[in-house]
Amino acid sequence: MQPNKTEKQKMLAGELYWAADAELVAGRRRATRLTRDYNATTEEEQERRSHLLQELFGQVGPKIYIEPPFRCDYGSNIYAGENVYMNFGCIILDCSTVRLGDNLLCAPNVQIYAAHHPVSPAERLTGLELASPVTIGNNVWLGGGVIVCPGVTIGDNTTIGAGSVVTKDIPANVVAVGNPCRVIRELGVEN
């Protein structure tokens, strides 16, 4: 552990961090302002929506479309590929890096969480928090109400069924469902 890390550096490194730090509070306020502006736009304002997402996210690929309302913690830790679609009510808690692959489809109310808390009650009561990166591959479809938990990677070409809670990595080229989410079928080249 490097001495004198900022709380943001600790957060992004997966170490315990103090979320009430002024720099982190300012980052969340920035995201709140930008998502409020985004959510107030209409479908006729696609250029404005695109500009707001470019300002909000760490990276935005071409042809990204997010139906309002959308919420996130910081936005700056979200790296979205090309041709990403998120339906109504999606939330990304991006206290760590969240990578969204090309051609990602998210049904309504998908929740992607990089944020979590210590399991130990004594440690949790200190107010310190944790974050772990989330990576979602290319050509992934997340069904309605899917929850992706901290530290999870979902492989390319995978479908996650509606209502699933993804607590562990899911490989490429599969259909996975349930709580906890588990693989129920492998996809062949022809699928």
N, C-alpha and C positions, 0 to 999 in steps of 0.2 A: 504494500500500500504506500503510495507516494504521499509525503507529508504536505500539509496545507492545501489539500484538494478543496475546491469549492463544493458546495452542496450539489450543484448541478453535475459536476464531474463525478461525484460519488453516485448520484442517481443513475447516470448513464453507464457507470461501471458495475452496477448491480450491487452496490454496497448500501448499508443503512444510511439514510440521509434525512435531513430536516426539511420537510415540505414547506414550512412557514418561512424559509429563507427568502429575503427580499427579492433576489434575482428570480427565484422560482415563482413567487407570487406574481411578479411583473409578467413573466412568461404566460402564466395562466390567464391573467387579465387581458393580455394581448389576444390570446386565443378566444376568450369569451367575447371580446369586441368583434373580432373578425367573423366568428361563427354567427353572432347575432346579426351582423350585416349580411352574411351569406343567407341565413334563414329568412331574412326579410325580402329577398329578391323574388322575382316572378320568373316564370318560364320564358318570358320574352327577353330576359336579361342574361343570356348565356355568356356574353363577352365579359360582363361584370362578374358573374360567378367564376369564370375561369381565372380572371385577374385575382379575385379574393383567395381562391385555392392556391394559386401560385405564391401569394404573399404568406398564406397560412402554413402550407406544408414545406418540409425540407426539400422535397422534389416532387414534381408533378409531370407525368408523362403526357403525351398528346391524347386527346379524346378521353378525358375523365369526366364523369357525370355523377353527381351526388344529389339525390332528391332531398330537399329540406324536409324536416329539420335534421340537422347533423350536429353532433357535439364531439369535442375532443378536449384533452387537457392542455396540450401545448401546440400541437400541430407541427411544430418545427422538427419533431422526431418521426414524422410520417413520410415515408418514401414510396410514392405510388408510381407504378409502371404505366404502360400504355393501355388505353381502352379499359379503364376501370369503371365499373358501375356499382353504385350503392343506392339501394332503395330507401324509402322513408324510415326515419327513426334510428339510423345507425349511430353507434357511439364507439370512439376509439380513445382509450386511456393510454396515451403515449408518453408515459414517464420514462420509458426506454424506447429504443428504436423499434418501429413497426414498419416492416417492408411488405408492400402489397404488389404481387406480381402482375404481369401483363394479363389482360383479359379476365380479370377477377370479376365475378358476379356476386353481389351480396343482396339477398332478399331483405324485406323489411325487418327492422329491429335486431340486426346483427350487432353483437357487442364484442369488441376486441380489446382485451385487457392486458397491458404490460405491467400495470400497477398491482402491487399486493402488499400485505402487511406481515410482520413477523408472526409466527404461529404461537410462540411463547407469550402468554398474557403479560408477564412482567416486562418483557421487551416491547410488546405492543403498547403498553401504557406509557412508555417513554415518549410516544408521539413520533418516533422514527418510522420511516416507511422503506419499502423496497420496490424494485422494478426489474423485470427480466424481458429481454427482447422477444418479439413475435415476428415470424417470417411466414408469409403465405405465398406459395409458388404461383407459377403461370397457369392459366386456364382452370382455375379453381372456382367452384360454385359453393357458396355457403347459403344453405336454406334458411328460411324465416326463423328468427329468434335464436340462431346459433350463438353460443358464447365460446370464444376462444380465450383460454386462460394464459397467464404469464409464462413465458419461456417456451411456448409451443412453436413447432414448425410443421406446416402442412405442405406436403409435396405437390409437384406439378400434376395437373389433370385430375385432381381429386374432387369428389363431391361429398360434402358434409350435409347429412339430412337435417331437415327442419327440427328445431328444438334441441339439437345435440349440444352437449357440453364437452368441449375438447380440452382435456386435462393433460394429455401427453401427445408427443409427436405422432403424426399420421403420415404414412409413406405416400409416394406418388402413385398415381394410376389405380386408385381404389374408390369404393363407396364406403363411407363410414357413418354410423348413426349411434344415437343413444346417449345416456348419461350414466356412467362416463362413455364418451364416444369410442366406438371400436369398429374395426374393419369388418364388413359383412360380405364384401365381394371385391375381387380384383377385376380391373378393366383391361381387356385385351386391346390390341392395336385397332381392331375393327369397331370398338365401342367408341 
